[in-house]
Amino acid sequence: MKKIILIFIFTFITFKWVSAESRFGELTEMRDERMRGKDNQWVRPHPGPFVWNMIEKEKGKFTWEEADKYVIYAQEHNQTILATIWPHANWEQKSCKRKKARSPFGKHFTKYLSKPCSMDDYKNFLLQLVDRYDGDGSNDMPGLTKPIKYWDIMNEPEFKMFFKGSEEDFVEIFNFSSKVIKEKQPDAVIVMAGAAGMFPENKKFWKSALPKIQDHFDIANIHHITPPDGKCDKDMWVGDFAKLLESLSIEKPIWVTEAMVGKCKVLPIYINAFANGAELIIDVGVNAPGMKMSKKKRAKLNQFIEDVDGFQSLTMLSKNKAEFTLSDGSKKIIEF
């Protein structure tokens, strides 16, 4: 009797989203042919070419070759770019004698991860970056047909691996960046710097920081990277993250922009993440550091994407059965 009641309740749990674009994507790296993302999906270059140090290697001297490669490839494959902005440049941070940091991405990244010495210099870089890819017809990249609209400002700032600064420094950089971007590109969509999970230390940082940046981002952002033992959260932390947002009275769409399944089964963890509020899930990719997804799991994920991508709504019929309403109005039931 209890089982029948449970199924009856689940039948009425329906999740709808306004957008019916692709619900899936991958982290990308152009140097690796297997890490360039799939056609017609999202891509999040990581760390990507939108690093101040890579574009403005000397003050006033801008080099766009690497960034253009990503944008051109995305255009040719109908990919939508989520661009991560890294506000660090070696020359700029040397100007006020910032301390060097251990690069999380090797020699292709920057040697410094602190707050900019000059926010004016940083602002100039931001304006140049947005101006080249905003698609307004002025100073655009030659041949630009698919502008960059989605900007992810910084990455996991609660961990010193990616940012050597205080919470106050992060808040200042984030809000400043958002304002500059929105003024230059009014239709830009700002994505919150991804939270590195929902462990106690993550919650502590974001419980304090989120109210200070909530007026300056459009999309809330959570990451799910499993430790070496492969231990995973059943819904990629989306449920816990949604509760944290609710406790702070913050109503924003939720994206998972780094997804690693670890020892979890593919279909349950993806469907549970969607069912708890995720609108988009970006996989870390086949050659990402850390625990790899098996060929069998990868095949299941690819089939799942083929079956439901672009879905408009999701109805949980039971704990292991979900009905997806696709963009053409048809239904697809997935058992997991």
C-alpha angles and dihedrals in degrees: 000000000000091000092053092051091050093053090048091055094048091054090072097050104103126166120200132187130195096222123064097190120125112308093204141063146151140233107251140208118183094207089065115064090204092054102057097100133240128290117266094014139099122277128196109191106217121231078347132181098283092095116129090223092055097047103038102033091165126023109279095003111108124191115192102172098104095042091047090054091060093045094047092048091048091051092050091051098038092244123157113226124221100195119207113212117212111195098206133106125172096221093047096049092045088059091073096028099251115183118259119248133206106263112238090206104040128238094337091069134056131288092219130060104174133112113289115268091221119033087192091060090046091049091054090053091049093050092049091048097049092041092057096052106027095093097226092134094248120103091342124158107274109264095014109163102154112045124208108251102160118074124185108198112212129326134258094333093180089074120069089220091083105022131031101200146084127274088256090055091051093049091050093049094044097049092042091051093047093051093049093048095046093049091052096038111025094187093052117127115219118210120203116246102267118263110231095230132299102278116139093266091051093049092048093053097044096042086063100036103041097068088052095054102029094105091054104056134061102194127046113221134206131178128209112197116162122222120243091275090060096239109163142186116245095237103022090262091293094126094050091043091051090052091051091051091047092050088056093045090242115148110193135137113261125230128183102214097176115039125177118168099199110177093344120109112255103232098045095048094046095044093045089051091052091044091054093053112282112143097184133022121197115196119218091236136244097286101037117134115264134036111358125225111244120244089249092053091044091053090051091050093049091050091048090052091049091050101048112013113139092022117168101207142004127214120192107220094179139337090285105027129071133179118213122200106212128213092263092053095255122129130236122190117205122192116201 
